[in-house]
Amino acid sequence: MAERAEPLRFAIPSKGALADATLEHLRAAGLKIKRSSSRSYRGLLDLDPPVEVWFQRASEIVVKLDAGELDAGVTGRDLYEESRGRRSPTRLLIEGLGYGDAKLVLAAPESWIDVRSLDDLRDLASAWHVRGQTLRVATKFHNLTRSFLVRHGIEPFELVDSQGATEMTPELGVADLIADLTSTGTTLREHNLAMVDGGTILESEACLLVNRDTLAPARGKLRSLRQILELLEAHRRARRTRELVFTFPADDPEAWLAKAAATARPASAPSWQAVVSRRGPQGAAPVWRGTLVVETRNPLKTVYQLRDLGARDVQVRTCEYAFAETCEYFERLRSLLKHAG
């Protein structure tokens, strides 16, 4: 009897805003996780083959992917970039899933009125060094921050480890400035900190990671992951896809729709069918019902273009899924796996 193949091990954050947003994102794409209770660290996606879902701390997902304990997972890109290594089997498959936006930035006390840019910070570090002082930067992103400061010539500096409320460290005298994540900047302002101009170290959002070593030889896991990728991609495309249905008078509907397509640039070939196929008693042109599918978040421009050509009764419909001829996400995965080993 053939040995049963291991299921795909897919991780998502277990706590916080990123966890809630990830569950909602998957659910919206038709990927509802079955879970015995909200406290359970394991769940199931009913795909073919089934998928084990592991609820892990966002910071641990990259670590467990590197160790081969997981096959794929969702976490913040900041965590991936901070811990990635040259020999790591973990690869970034989807850079941004469209939620969990944040920026890793340098922020200095607002009272430093002469320090607003990286040039100012570079001058300050040099001046302090002459006086025997070293610029202290509090952060939990040591690798990203160190690389950024060195790349911009802001030296010397000392990194102060901060796993808690980093924004409080200048007030407490533990550090001089910070490198931390922010979404709106509100918390920074509440602690009298201001972002340094040009001091954005990384723009982050939720991303999807894969372990190419555990996936390359596992056909069953790849089949499961392909289904996840197909649904995620089709749902994401559908969010910016609109179907426009309208009527229009024309002796030559194909030529009329060709004009519409030249301005609206539809995602697929337009279609039409007859509503009134003969000329009216007073020479009115036949009437047709046309359909255009366009990729846009604001369809009003296309509506105006159709009206200008004589379209009537324009309806705009949303889609749940918009599947392309091939799945770009899966093609990326195949490309990554070619270089595994």
Buried (B, 14 or more C-beta within 10 A) or exposed (E): EEEEEEBBBBBBBBEEEBBEBBBEBBEBBEBEBEBEEEEEEEBBBEBEBBBBBBBBBBBBBBBBBBEEBBBBBBBBBBBBBBBBEEEBBBBBBBEBBBBBEBBBBBBBBEEBEEBBEBBBBBBBBBEBBEEEEEBBBBBBBBBBBBEBBEEBEBEEBEBBEBEEEBBBBBEEEBBBBBBBBBEEBEBBBEBEBBBBBBBBBBEBBBBBBBBBBBBBEBEBBBBBBBBBBBBBBBBBBBBBBBBBBBBBBBEEBEEBBEEBBEEBEBBBEBEBEEEEEEEEEEEEBBBBBBBBBBBBEEBEEBBEBBEEBBBEEBEBEEBEBBBEEEBEBBEBBEEBBEEBE
